[in-house]
Amino acid sequence: MSMQPLTCFKAYDVRGELGVDFDTDIAYRIGRSVAQHFRAKKIVIGRDARRTSPELAAAVAHGVNDGGADVLDLGLCGSEEMYWAVTELGACAGIEVTASHNPINYNGMKIVKSGSRPLDDIKDFKKIKILAENAAWDSGLIGGNIKDVSVESRTKYVDQCLGFVDVAALKPLRIVVNCGNGAAGPTFDAIADALINKFTPIEFIRVDHEPDHTFPNGIPNPLLPENHPATGDVVVSENADFGVAFDGDFDRCFLFDTSGEFVSGEYVVGLLASIFLKKENGGKIVHDPRVVWNTQDIVAENGGITIQSKTGHAFIKQTMRSHGAVYGGEMSAHHYFRDFAYCDSGMIPWLLIAELISKTGKNLRDLVADRFEKFPSSGEMNFKVADADKTITSVMTEYQSIAELDTMDGISLSFSGWRFNLRKSNTEPLVRLNVESRGNAGALAEKIELLKSKIY
């Protein structure tokens, strides 16, 4: 039986409003379509902490089994645990039931194929969508089984994460950890327990730690300025060395310095790039086009090579694979690692920062303070507009004759002392603006106001 087009298929993943364009029947169809499309033998399934995620994951598993594949069940876990398990367990695909930081009445899926690779939009994602819409199922298949691999997989995942740092070098630190009542708590505890077993002298101050599908403190999205005090204030009151906060499926990691100040993602990208380049001379670093000068400067200073990629996990991962890049980062707090199957992780970054603080004796604020001054940036600003394409074209027309134009992702226009990127949202009638400067915060503020007057 065919159905109406599935509007829950978005640019990179599946996201829909419960009871409107996403439910257990659709979840079943997508699970079965993934199994059939890949002629899969086994598929990894995980889920986040939302109330509907267990039943949706069960529906996905039913579909996968009816599609002739076995399910390797991770239970409650983060997207990155699913990514890693696909590679580690040799699965044909992986599905995480999650809506990340979307409103509480939403849910969805993130899907990867063998080797933890992102789906090709034409060859995979759209074909899975068509299969799910038309229910054109293969017949004569032998149903698969479900195997609980949660303990085995998490143990291997923890070992892999800890393998990124010299655990013996970690010094006594106090770290605030805010899981936002999402899925991160149990996984974080597994890493913390492993550190304790290695006699690591780190003290953790846990905030909103236990998974709670009611999200009593709101959906965890630490990127929003109004959510910063929930972590930053605790860093100050506990006299902690730094703080870390996660979103719902913890594939993003947000950092706060010892004064409780939020450290913008573009500066974290530069910091992590420097860590890897000290370990791998001449390594390649991938970054997105929104804010670039700080990263490019740090990579050049450390003898590395920068490669720009279009924003979005599918593009970053493919670019990294094509060039063998050791690390890739987006200002939105997605950090990707070659030795983590080229996937993003929210746990690996804070471990790397703890190692860096331990080895240098500098706090996080001192490690990035000079970068704020050298390359001040605006942070991403969103504007609701009637016609995003018209707005972007208008701005481009005004500036392109006097600036260097890059159209990889929206428009990026570079001048001698400042630069901006303007791009439209994939899902909302918004344009997103980022502005950066070479060492002139005053001029940056002026340019921001000027551009605001031209966005309508």
N, C-alpha and C positions, 0 to 999 in steps of 0.2 A: 504494500500500500504506500503510495507516494504522499508527501505532505508539502505544505507551503515552504518556500525558501527559509532556511534557518538563519535568522538575523543575529544569532548569538556568535556566529563566526566573525571575528574582528580582524584587525590587521595582522596580529601575530599569534593569537590564541582564541580561546572560546570564553566569552563572558556574556551573561544574560541575567535579566531580572526574573526571579523565581515566580513561576506561575504565569509568566507573560511570554517569555521566549526561551525559557530553560526549565526543564523538569527531568524526572527520572526516565521518562520515555525517550527524551532526546539524548540523555546521558547513555542509555542502553544503545541507541542507534550509533552514537559516535564511537563507543567502545567496540561494537561489532564491526563498524566500518574501518577502524584502525587495524584490527586484527586481519580483516579480509584484504585491505589494501596492501599490507606488508607480507601477506601470506605467513603470518607470524606463528612461531612455535611457543614463545613465552613473552609476556608483556608485564612490566613493572607498574604497579598502581599504588599511589600514595594519596593522602588527603590532608587538608588543613583543619583548623579547629572550629570551623563554622558549624552551626547546628545541623544544617542539611548535608554536610559533606559525607558523613557515614552512609546515608541512604543513597546518595548520588554515586559514591564510589562502589557501593554494592551493585547498583544498576550497570555501571561501566563494566565491572567484573563479569556480570551475567552476560553482557553483550560480547565481551572478549571470549568467554568460554563458548558461547554459541557460535562464535566465529572460528572455533577450532583451536584456540590457543590457551595455554596455561597462564594463570595469573600468579605473579610473585608479589605478594601483598606486604607493603611496608607499614600499613596502618597510618597513624598520625605522624606526619613528618613534614619537612620542608621541601620545596621544589628542588633545591640543590641535592637533597638526599636521593630523590627520584632520579635526577640527572646522573649522579655518580653510580647508582645501582644499575642503571641500564648498561653502562660500560663494564662495571665490576662483575656483574652477574651474566654478561653476555646475552642480554635480552634483545628482542627485535624492535622494541619500542617501549616508551614509558609515558604514563599519564598521571598528572597530579591534579586532583580535584581541588581547586582553589579560586578564590576571587581576589586574592592579595589584599589591596587596600580599598577595594570598591565598597559601596554601602552594604549594610547588613542584609538587605533584601536581594542581594546578588550572589551568584556563584558562577563557576566556570571550570576551565581545564587548561593546563599547559601540556603540550604534547611534544615529544622528541622521538627520533627514530634510532636505529642501531648506532652504537658508538656515541650516543648522547648528542647526535647531530640535530640541528633545527630542521623542521620540515621545509622542503622547497614549496614555495607558495603555489606554483602551477602544478608541479608533478605530484605533490603530496596533499597539501592542505585543501586545495579546491576539489581534488578528487575524493577526499574523505568526506567533504561537505556534500558533494553530489550523491555519494553512496548513502549517507545518512538521510538525505532528503527523500531518496527514491526507494530505500529499503530493498535494493536489488541484491539480495543475499545469495551466496553460493549454497548449493544444496549438497546433501550427503556428507557433511562434516561430522567428525567425532568430537563431541564436546570436551572442553578442557577442564582442568582442575584448578583449585586455589591452594597455594602454599604460603604459609606465613613465614616470611624471611626477615622480619623486622629486626630481630636481635642480631642475626648474622650480618645484615647489611649495615646497621648502625655501627657495629664494632669496626667494620672495615672503613666506613666513612670517617669515624673519629681518628683512626690511625692515619688516614690520608690527610686530614686537616692538620694534625699535629706534625706531620712530616714536612710541612712548609716552614717550620721554625726550629731553632735550636732550643729545645725545652730546657736543657741544663743551664742555658744562659739567662733564663728569666729570673728577674730580681723581685724582691717583695714589692708588690703593687696593690693598690686598692682600686677596683674597677666597678663602676655602677653599670648594671645590666638591666635594661628595660625591654621586656619581651611583649609588652602591650596586650597581655592575655591572649596572644596568638599561639602559633604552633611552635615557637622557638624554645620554650622552656625545657621540655624533656631532652631535646637534642643538646642544648647548652649544658644541661646537667651532666650528660654523658661525657662531654668534653671536659667539664670541670672535674668530674670524678677521675678521669684519666690523668689529669694534671696532678691531682692529689696523690694518686698512686705512684706518680713519679717524684713526689715530695717537692712539688713546685710551690713556692711561697707567695701565692697570689690570693688575695681576699676579694670575694665578690659580694657586692651589695645588690640584691635582687629586687626589682620593682615590677609590679603587675606581672608576676612570673608565671602563674599557673594558667594553662589554657582555659578560657571561659567563653562559650559560644554566645553569651549575652553581651560581651564586650562592654563591661560596666564603665570603662573610661573612654569609650569610643573606639571606632575601628583604628587599629594602629597604622598611622602614617606619619612617621617622625619628620618627614620633609616639610610639613606645614609649620610655619612659624608659631602658630598658636599651640602646637604640641611640644615645642622645645623645652619649656620649663619643667615638664614632667620628668625629664631626665637631667637637664642642666642644673635645676635647683637642688637635686639630690647630690650631684657631684660636689657642689659647693658645701652643702650642709654636712656631708660625710667626709669632707676634705680628701676627696678621691683623686687619683692620678688622671683618670679620664673616664668618660662614659660612652656606652654604646647602646643604641636602640635599634630595634628591628621592626619591619613591617609584618603583615599577617603570615606570610609564608617564608619569611626571613631570607629571601634571596637578595635583599638589600640591607646594608649596614650603615648606620649614621653615627658619626662620632662627635663628641663634645670634649673640649679641652678642660684643663684643671680649673679654669675660672667659670665653667659651666656654659661657655659660648659654643654654639653650633659651628662646626668646621664644614664649610661648603664643599660639595662633592668634587669640584674641579681641583681643589688643593689636595684633597685626599688622593686623587688620581696621580698627581705629580709626586706625592710622597711615596706611594706604593711603587710607582715606576722607578724611582731612585733606588728603592730597596732591591728590586730585581736586577737592575743594571749593575749594582755593586757585586752581585753574585754571578752575572753573566755578561761579560764585556761584549759590547756590540749588539746586545739584544734588541729585538724589535718590540715596540710598544704601539698598541692601537688605541686611538681616541676618537670620540665623536666630534662633529663640527661645531658644536654650540659655543664652547669656550675652550680655546686651544693654546693661547700664547704661554701660559704658565707651564703646561705640560711639555710643549715643544722646547722651551728654554731649559727645563730640568733634564730632559732626555739628551739634549745636545751637550750640556755640561758633563753628563755622565757617559758620553761616548756611545749613546744608543741611536736608534733610528725610529722616527715616528711615522706612523701610517694612519691616515684618516679614513674613517668608515662612516657610512650613513648610520644615524641613530637607530637603535633597536637591537635586541639580542640576536635575532637571526642574522643581521648584517655584520655585527661585531664578531660573532663566532665564526662566520664564514671567512671574513677578512683575516682573522687570526690564524685559522687553519691554512689559508692560502699562503700566508707568509711565515708560518711557524713562529708567530709572536709569542713571547713568554708571558705577556700580561696585556690586558685591555681594560679600559675603564670609561665609564660614562659619568657625567656630572650628576646624574640622577641617583648615584650610589650603587649602580650595578658594577661589579668588579669581576673580571673573567681571568681564568688562569689556565695556561697551557697544560700544566700537570694535574689539572682537575677536569680532564676531558674537554678542555676549552670552554668550560661552563662557568656561570656566575655563582658566587658564594657570598653569603653574609657572615659566615663564621671565620673564614680565613683572614679577612682584613684586620679584625681586631687582634687576632693572634700575632700578625705581622707587626702591628703598631706596638703591642706589648713587648715584643722582642726588640724593636728599634729603641724604645724608651729605655729598656734594660741595658742595651749595649752602649748607647750614647750618653746616658745619664741626663738627657734633656727631656723636659716635659713636652707634651703634644703642642701646647701653645707656642713654645720656643721653636719647635721644629717647623712651624708654618708661618710664623709672624712676618718674616722678611718677604715671604711670597705674597701676602696680602698687600704689602707696600709696593712691591715690584710690579704686580699685575692685579690691581683692584678690579673687581667684577661686580655686576649688578645682582646676580642671582636671577633665576628664571621668573619672568613676569608674564602673567596671562591676561589677555584682553578679549572680551566678547565682542565679536564684530558681525555685521550683517552678511558679509561676503569675504571669506578669508583669502581666496585667490585674488580678488580685486584689490584688497588691502596690500597684499604682498607685491603685486605687480606695480601698484602706485608708488610704493616706497622704492622699489628697485629702479623704476624709471627715473626717479629724482636723483638717485645717487650713483648709478652704474657708470656714468661718464667720468666720474672723479674718484672712483675707488676700484679696488681689485675685487671682482665678483666671483663667487663660488656658489654653484647651484646644486651641490651634492645633496643637501638636505634643507629645503626651503631656500633662503638666500643668505649668504654671508658676504658682507662688504667690509673690506679692510682698508683703513687709511693709515697715515704714517704713525699716529699716536693712539688710535683707538679702532675698535672693530665691533661689529654687531652681527647677530644671527637672528633671523625672523623666519619662523616656520609655523605651519598650521597643525592643529591637533588632528589625529586620525579619527577621533571619536566625537569631538564636540565642536561647536561653531566658535572656536578660539584660535587666536594666533599667540605664539609664545616668543618672547623677546629676551635675548641675552646680550649684554653689552660688556666689553672689557676695555681696559686702558693700559698703556705702558707708564706706570708709575705716577699717574696724575688723577687722584681721587676726585679733585674738584672738577676737572674737565669731564670726568666720567659722569658726575651728577648732572652737569649741563647737557651732555649728549642724551642722557636718559630722558630728561624733560623734553628735549627737542623731538626725540623719536615718538614719545607719547602723543605729542600734538599732531603727528602724522598718521597715527593708527586710529582708524574709525570704521 
